[in-house]
Amino acid sequence: MKRLLFLLVTFTALLPVHAEKPAWVCAIEWSEEKPEWVFVYEDVKLQADGCYRIFIKWEFTDDPEKSMAKQTWLISPDFDMVKVVKSVGYGKDGKVAYSDDEPYGDWSYVLPETFAEGVVNTTKEILLTR
């Protein structure tokens, strides 16, 4: 009996653990007024300073120069402010079209009915599902 229990515990420990890979969550869907999609990556990071580091993906359908951009944002602990710390745009061919560090300067307040509000609300939803 001891040997059977030992084997069971040993083999259970050897079973591979399959964690779900984080996915992109749609924050803003395409519309006539806003002809792009905005996604937030589920893997939200809480930094030591209390800010949340998130990854954003933009998809453009009507821009002849670029088809996608990825950004790194910081969200303040109280969710009132955001800061874009990195932005990389990709052309239709998949090559990097531009790359900027802190392209919009310092922190800015989240305004109602903006892309930033959609991103912050989606980030809150992601955090609530953890």
Residue, then its C-alpha position, 0 to 999 in steps of 0.5 A: m500500500k505504501r509503495l502504491l501511494f508513493l508511485l501515485v504521488t510520484f507520477t502525479a508530480l510528474l504530470p505536466v501542468h498546462a497553464e493557459k497562455p495569456a490572451w489579448v482582450c478586446a477593449i475597443e471594437w472597430s466602428e465608423e468613428k473609430p476605425e481600429w481595434v484596441f486590445v489589452y494583454e491579459d498578463v497585467k503586471l503590478q510593479a513595486d511602485g503600485c502602478y500596473r504595466i500593461f501591453i496594448k495592441w492596436e490594429f488598423t484597417d484603413d491606414p496605408e502606412k501601418s497595420m498594427a502598433k504595440q505599446t507598453w502603458l503604465i496605469s496609476p494605482d488609483f486608475d486615474m492616470v496613464k503613461v505610454v512608455k513605449s510604442v512600436g508601429y508595424g507596416k503592412d509587411g510586418k516590419v517595424a515602421y517606427s519605435d518611440d520611447e515615451p512618445y506622449g510625454d508624462w502622465s495624463y489623466v484618463l478622460p471619459e469616453t476615450f481610448a484610455e478609458g476603454v483600456v483602463n476599464t478593460t484592465k480592471e475587468i482583467l484584474l477582477t477575473r484573476 
